[in-house]
């Protein structure tokens, strides 16, 4: 039986790397709290792909995806794209949390608390 790789497809390697090297200010700030197992000892990956979708932050042990959304996510096309991504990830057993970028700047403790609530 042949298995197919769904995580970090090689075809997305360069795009993931580009995204990691040019993160939004909100991503950079949240990463400071998630990197090196700083949040409750959980390992997070930055710009991790599952299928053809790239997730801002992913915790494999918790099967938790965190997406930070800027303005383009609140237009009709962005919302459709996000709904498709969320449905796919949910079908893979992955919980998706979405936060507006401004929440990271205005109340990062609340954002971190919401993430912690998803830990088993």
DOSE-848986 format. One record per residue: residue number from 1; residue in three letters; chain; x, y, z of N, C-alpha, C in turn. Coordinates in steps of 0.2 Angstrom, whole numbers, plus 5000, padded with zeros to 4 digits. Atoms other than C-alpha are relative to their C-alpha. Layout:
REM DOSE-848986
     k     r   c   n_xx   n_yy   n_zz   ca_xx   ca_yy   ca_zz   c_xx   c_yy   c_zz
   NUM   ALA   A      X      Y      Z       X       Y       Z      X      Y      Z
...
This chain:
REM DOSE-848986
     k     r   c   n_xx   n_yy   n_zz   ca_xx   ca_yy   ca_zz   c_xx   c_yy   c_zz
     1   UNK   A   5004   4994   5000    5000    5000    5000   5004   5006   5000
     2   UNK   A   4996   4994   5000    5007    5017    4995   4997   5005   5004
     3   UNK   A   5002   4995   4996    5006    5031    5007   5002   5007   4997
     4   UNK   A   4998   4994   5003    5006    5049    5001   5002   5005   5006
     5   UNK   A   4998   4995   4995    5015    5063    5011   4995   5006   4999
     6   UNK   A   5004   4994   5000    5003    5077    5016   5003   5006   5004
     7   UNK   A   4997   4995   4996    5014    5087    5028   5007   5003   4996
     8   UNK   A   4994   4996   5003    5027    5100    5021   5002   4997   4993
     9   UNK   A   4999   5002   5007    5026    5095    5003   5006   5004   4997
    10   UNK   A   4994   4997   5003    5043    5098    4994   4998   5006   4995
    11   UNK   A   5001   4995   5005    5034    5108    4981   4998   5007   5003
    12   UNK   A   5002   4994   4996    5029    5121    4994   5006   5003   5004
    13   UNK   A   4994   4998   4996    5047    5122    5002   5002   5007   4999
    14   UNK   A   4997   4993   5001    5053    5138    4994   4994   5005   5002
    15   UNK   A   5005   4995   4998    5036    5147    4997   4999   5000   5008
    16   UNK   A   5000   5000   4992    5036    5141    5016   5006   5004   5002
    17   UNK   A   4994   4996   4997    5054    5148    5018   4999   5007   4999
    18   UNK   A   5001   4993   5001    5049    5164    5010   4995   5003   5005
    19   UNK   A   5005   4998   4995    5034    5166    5021   5004   5001   5007
    20   UNK   A   4997   5000   4993    5045    5162    5037   5005   5006   5000
    21   UNK   A   4995   4995   5001    5058    5175    5031   4997   5007   5000
    22   UNK   A   5003   4993   5001    5045    5189    5028   4993   5000   5004
    23   UNK   A   5006   5000   4996    5032    5186    5042   4997   5007   5002
    24   UNK   A   5003   4994   4998    5020    5199    5047   5002   5002   5007
    25   UNK   A   4998   4999   4993    5023    5209    5062   4996   4996   5006
    26   UNK   A   5004   5004   4995    5009    5200    5071   5003   4993   5001
    27   UNK   A   4997   5007   5000    5017    5183    5066   5006   5000   5004
    28   UNK   A   4993   4999   4997    5034    5189    5072   4999   5001   5008
    29   UNK   A   5001   5000   4993    5027    5194    5089   4997   4994   5003
    30   UNK   A   5002   5007   4997    5017    5178    5092   5005   4995   5000
    31   UNK   A   4995   5005   5000    5031    5168    5087   5005   5000   5006
    32   UNK   A   4996   4999   4994    5041    5175    5101   4998   4997   5006
    33   UNK   A   5003   5004   4995    5029    5167    5113   4999   4993   4999
    34   UNK   A   5002   5007   5002    5027    5151    5104   5007   4996   4999
    35   UNK   A   4994   5003   5002    5045    5147    5099   5004   4996   5006
    36   UNK   A   4996   5003   4995    5057    5135    5109   4996   4997   5006
    37   UNK   A   5005   5003   4995    5042    5127    5118   4998   5005   5006
    38   UNK   A   5001   4995   4994    5039    5143    5128   4993   5000   5002
    39   UNK   A   5007   5000   4997    5020    5140    5129   4998   4993   5002
    40   UNK   A   5002   5006   4996    5016    5126    5141   5004   4994   4997
    41   UNK   A   4995   5005   5002    5031    5116    5134   4998   4997   4993
    42   UNK   A   5002   5003   5006    5022    5113    5117   5004   5003   4994
    43   UNK   A   4996   4999   5005    5032    5112    5101   4995   5003   4994
    44   UNK   A   5003   4997   5006    5026    5124    5087   5004   5001   4994
    45   UNK   A   4996   4999   5006    5031    5125    5069   4997   5006   4996
    46   UNK   A   5002   4994   5003    5030    5141    5059   5000   4998   4992
    47   UNK   A   5001   5001   5007    5023    5141    5041   5001   4992   4998
    48   UNK   A   5000   5007   5001    5020    5122    5041   4994   4999   4995
    49   UNK   A   5006   5001   5005    5010    5115    5026   4997   4993   5001
    50   UNK   A   5004   5007   5000    4997    5101    5026   4996   5000   4994
    51   UNK   A   5003   4999   5007    4991    5097    5009   5003   5006   4997
    52   UNK   A   4998   4994   5004    4992    5112    4998   4999   5006   5004
    53   UNK   A   5001   4994   4996    4988    5124    5013   5006   5001   5005
    54   UNK   A   4995   4998   4996    5001    5133    5023   4997   5003   5006
    55   UNK   A   5003   4998   4994    4997    5136    5041   5005   5005   5004
    56   UNK   A   4995   4995   4997    5005    5151    5051   5004   4996   5005
    57   UNK   A   4997   5004   4995    5008    5140    5066   4997   4994   5001
    58   UNK   A   5003   5006   5000    5006    5122    5069   5003   4996   5006
    59   UNK   A   4998   5004   4995    5007    5111    5085   4998   4993   4999
    60   UNK   A   5002   5007   5002    5008    5093    5079   4998   4996   5006
    61   UNK   A   5002   5005   4994    5006    5085    5097   4993   5002   5001
    62   UNK   A   5007   4998   4999    4989    5095    5099   4996   5000   4994
    63   UNK   A   5004   5000   5006    4984    5094    5081   4997   5007   5000
    64   UNK   A   5002   4993   5000    4982    5113    5082   5003   5004   4995
    65   UNK   A   4998   4995   5005    4983    5126    5068   4998   5007   5003
    66   UNK   A   5002   4993   4998    4984    5144    5072   5001   5005   4994
    67   UNK   A   5000   4995   5005    4980    5157    5059   4999   5007   5002
    68   UNK   A   5001   4993   4999    4983    5175    5060   4997   5004   4994
    69   UNK   A   5004   4997   5006    4971    5185    5049   5001   5008   4999
    70   UNK   A   5000   4993   5002    4974    5202    5041   4994   5002   4996
    71   UNK   A   5005   4997   5003    4963    5213    5031   4997   4996   4994
    72   UNK   A   5002   5004   5006    4963    5202    5015   4995   4994   5002
    73   UNK   A   5004   5006   4997    4954    5188    5026   4993   5002   5001
    74   UNK   A   5006   4998   4999    4939    5198    5028   4996   5003   4994
    75   UNK   A   5003   4999   5006    4934    5201    5010   4997   4993   4998
    76   UNK   A   5004   5006   5002    4922    5188    5002   5005   4995   4997
    77   UNK   A   4996   5005   5003    4936    5179    4992   5005   4997   5006
    78   UNK   A   4996   5003   4994    4947    5178    5008   4997   4996   5005
    79   UNK   A   5004   5004   4996    4933    5171    5018   4999   4993   4997
    80   UNK   A   5001   5006   5004    4930    5158    5005   5006   4996   5001
    81   UNK   A   4993   5004   4999    4948    5153    5005   5001   4997   5007
    82   UNK   A   4999   5002   4993    4949    5152    5024   4995   4995   5002
    83   UNK   A   5005   5005   4998    4933    5142    5025   5002   4993   4997
    84   UNK   A   4998   5006   5004    4940    5129    5012   5006   4997   5004
    85   UNK   A   4994   5003   4996    4957    5128    5022   4998   4997   5006
    86   UNK   A   5002   5003   4993    4948    5126    5039   4996   4993   4999
    87   UNK   A   5004   5006   5001    4936    5113    5032   5005   4994   4998
    88   UNK   A   4995   5005   5001    4951    5103    5025   5004   4998   5006
    89   UNK   A   4996   5002   4994    4961    5104    5041   4996   4997   5005
    90   UNK   A   5005   5004   4996    4946    5099    5051   4999   4993   4998
    91   UNK   A   5001   5007   5002    4944    5084    5040   5006   4996   5001
    92   UNK   A   4994   5004   4999    4962    5079    5044   5000   4999   5008
    93   UNK   A   5000   5001   4993    4957    5080    5063   5004   5006   5003
    94   UNK   A   4996   4994   4998    4966    5097    5065   4995   5006   5002
    95   UNK   A   5004   4994   4998    4958    5111    5076   5003   5006   4997
    96   UNK   A   4997   4994   5003    4960    5128    5068   4997   5006   5005
    97   UNK   A   5001   4994   4996    4961    5144    5079   5001   5006   4995
    98   UNK   A   4999   4994   5004    4959    5161    5070   5000   5006   5004
    99   UNK   A   5000   4994   4996    4964    5177    5077   5002   5006   4995
   100   UNK   A   4998   4994   5004    4964    5195    5069   5007   5002   5003
   101   UNK   A   4993   4998   4998    4982    5202    5069   4999   5005   5006
   102   UNK   A   5000   4994   4995    4976    5217    5080   4999   4997   5007
   103   UNK   A   5000   5003   4993    4972    5204    5094   5006   4999   5003
   104   UNK   A   4993   5002   4997    4990    5199    5095   5003   5006   5003
   105   UNK   A   4997   4994   4998    4995    5217    5097   4996   5003   5006
   106   UNK   A   5004   4996   4995    4981    5223    5108   4999   4995   5007
   107   UNK   A   5000   5004   4994    4980    5208    5120   5003   4993   4999
   108   UNK   A   4997   5006   5001    4992    5194    5117   4999   4995   5006
   109   UNK   A   5001   5005   4995    4989    5186    5134   4993   4997   4999
   110   UNK   A   5006   5003   5002    4971    5183    5129   5001   4995   4994
   111   UNK   A   4999   5005   5005    4977    5175    5113   5003   4994   5002
   112   UNK   A   4996   5006   4997    4989    5164    5122   4995   4996   5005
   113   UNK   A   5005   5004   4996    4975    5159    5134   4995   4996   4996
   114   UNK   A   5004   5004   5004    4964    5154    5120   5003   4994   4997
   115   UNK   A   4996   5006   5002    4978    5143    5113   5001   4995   5005
   116   UNK   A   4999   5005   4994    4981    5135    5130   4994   4996   5001
   117   UNK   A   5006   5003   4999    4963    5131    5131   4999   4993   4996
   118   UNK   A   5000   5005   5005    4965    5119    5116   5005   4994   5002
   119   UNK   A   4995   5005   4998    4979    5109    5125   4996   4994   5004
   120   UNK   A   5003   5005   4996    4974    5092    5131   5004   4998   5007
